[in-house]
Each structure stands twice: as C-alpha cells, then as structure tokens.
Amino acid sequence: MKYKYCSECKKAYLKSRLEKDKCIYCGNACEVVEVKRNRQYYLGYGVMVLGAVIMLILRLLNFNTVLLWVIGIFFILLGGFLVIAASNKMAKSAAEIVKGDKTEENGD
C-alpha cells in the first residue's frame, strides 16, 4: 500500500490512487512510501468475512436467534477495528521508513 509522509506536518496517511503528491493538511510536497500489508490487516478482513458468512448462513437457514445475529455483527465490527488498527501501524512504519532514510542521508 502507498502512504504519503509530510515532513512539515510529521504525518503519514494512506494515499489514494489519483491523489497528487501534496499534503492534504498543509499543501507541501510529500514523500510516497510503499508499505507491505501486515498480518493484522489480512486478519481483519478475514474476521469481517467470517461475520458476513455467519450472517448469510443465518439468513439462508431462517434462524432468527438474536444472539447469533449479534455475534455476526460483532465479527464484522471487530474486523473493521482490526483493519483500522493495522492501517495505523502501517502509517507509523511508513513514517519510520522516511525518517530512517533521512538520517542515513544526513549521516553520510
């Protein structure tokens, strides 16, 4: 995934496909960093799919047990939380990559 890092704002955030290489906060130029998706990111989507499958099976089997519906919704929300947390970790690692590159350039 591509992240943008603004050295003025000290922020890293996800880059959309058509977005220019300027900071959305201050308008200065940003560095684009490629960050590999982590396991938590994939786990989050897996948990969301599991919740959706539970909901689909309940619908097809005509179960109206409220507890099972709550469990399905819980898995979907938990998966979303895991994906957001993983995205935040990847943004932090993008910032660390840029900061590490800058210290190597200054050290040489």
N, C-alpha and C positions, 0 to 999 in steps of 0.2 A: 504494500500500500504506500502511496505517496503522502508525505506530510510536508508542510511548509513550516519553516522556522524563521521568525523575525528577530534579528539581533537587537533591534531597538526596543521592542516590547518584551523580549525574552519569553515568547510564547511559541509553542508548536501546536499545529492543528491539522486536521485532515484536509487534503487538497482535493477539490472536485476536478473533474476531467477538463472542463472548459475554463476553469478559473485561471487568471493571469498570475504571474509570479510576484504579486504585490500583496502586502499585508492588508487584511480586511479591517484591521483596527487603526493603523496609522498611515497606510498607503506607501510605506517604504518597500524597497526591494527585499524579497525573501529568498532563502535557500530552499530548494526542493530536495528532500531526503527520502530515499526508498527504504522502507522498514518491512521486514518479513513478519507476516502474521504469526502470533504466538498461539500456543495450545489452548489457552483460555478463550481466545476468540472463537476457535472452532468448537470448543466445548459448549460455549454459549449458544451457538446456532444449533448444535445437536440437542441441547436441552429444550430449545424452543420447538424444534421439530417433534420431539417426544411429546411435548404438551399438546401440539396440534394433532398428532396421531391419536392421543388419548381422547381428545375432544371428538375427532372424526369417528372413532370406533364407538364411542358412547352414542353418537347421533345415529349411526347405522344400526346399532343394536337396540335402539329406542330405550336406553336406560335414562331415567330421569332422576337419578340419585344426585342430590345437590353436592354431596361430598366429593363425588368423582369429578363433577364439573369444576369445583373449586380447586381440586388437585391439578386438573388440566390447565386452568388459568394460572395457577401458581407456577407451574413449569414454564409457561410462556413468559411470565414476568421475570422469573429467575434467570432465564436465558437472556432476556434483554438486558438485565442488570450485569450479567457476566460479559456480554459483548461491549457494553459501555465501559466497564472497568478495564477490559483488555485494550480497548481503544485508547484510554487514558494512559495506560502503561506504555503502549507503543508510541504515543506522543512524547512521553518523557524520554524514551530511548532515542527518538529522533532528535530531541534537543541535546541529549548527551553525545550523540554522534557528531553533531555540528560543533559543539563545544570542544570535543576531543580533536576534531580536525583543526580547529583554530589554534589550540595550544600546541599541536605538532608544528604548525606553520610558524608560530612565534618562537618555538624552541630551536628551530634550525637556522 
